[in-house]
């Protein structure tokens, strides 16, 4: 099972990966949109499914003391695909 993240919600005016506090997504092959708060999405990806942004894999970043967050990962490098997504309101 895989999901595509389509939108992000920032918890502050800072637009960084750690400041994203919610993710909107849909299951591959479906159109219904869902959202999860950051901690729930991290757990979801660590235990249940995989995610991507326009085909680019999403990984959980564990960089203490910063709480875990998501970031796209392709060709051995982290990149900024999530930061380029449109925002949504919760």
Buried (B, 14 or more C-beta within 10 A) or exposed (E): EEBBBBBBBBEEEEEEBBBBBBBBBBBEEEEEEEBBEBEEBBEBBEEEBEBBBEEBBBBBBEEEEEEBBBBBBBEEEEBEBBBEBEEBEE
